Amino acid sequence: MDFFNHGDALTRLIALILLIMSIASWVVILRQFWWLARARADVPRCVAAFWQAGSLQQAEQALVVFDRCNTVRPLVAAVALLKVQSGQGAQNESRLQNNPSLGKSTGVLAQLNRHLREALQYVSGNLNWGQTVLASVGSIAPFVGLLGTVWGIFHALTGLANVSSLSLDQVAGPVGESLVMTAAGLAVAIPAVLAFNVLGRWIGQIEAALEGFAHDLRDFGQPI
């Protein structure tokens, strides 16, 4: 705080930037660790509940309870929607032939693949929430802290330029305080990098499980 109070506008701006980056990264870290931990536990239970259900409607009702993070339901909803559309299509076949759409002109398997791919992209976007923030903070924060150190040393030495006699204490004090900015930058970056790697591994595991389930759903929904 003494260094912050005696610093100029740029020094204070850099310190505030580091503070904002730290708060943003910790918000993402705490939220994602809590949310992904739930998702990792829910996905296997949801897959088991789906295959143990007696019908697609019963499976959807069971997933409302088990799928707390809404990671599996979009995939099941894609299959259910295509089943509904396929049933309606049999009744409206003559009308659709007069004015067909590009999406419905393809085969059932192609439509199912498209719906599942869109569902996977939606879920993947939710799983990767905040990863860009962690990557940006982990890569930028050390350089922001280094900039604060360089500017702090420059500012300190400029203030001592007109002093007739200098001692080691007069130089070491301001320079040492300036190095705090480098330490602050590392303190902001290291948790972000570690969390990015751990969360990225968790996300990869969840996405692999969802892709395998989507492959099984494609076989399940193909003979519509």
Secondary structure, DSSP 8 states (H G I E B T S, - for coil): -HHHHHS-HHHHHHHHHHHHHHHHHHHHHHHHHHHHHHHHHHHHHHHHHHHHSSSHHHHHHHHHHH-TTSSSHHHHHHHHHHHHHHHHHHHSHHHHHHS--HHHHS-HHHHHHHHHHHHHHHHHHHHTTTHHHHHHHHHHHHHHHHHHHHHHHHHHHHHTTT-SS--HHHHHHHHHHHHHHHHHHHHHHHHHHHHHHHHHHHHHHHHHHHHHHHHHHHHHHTT-
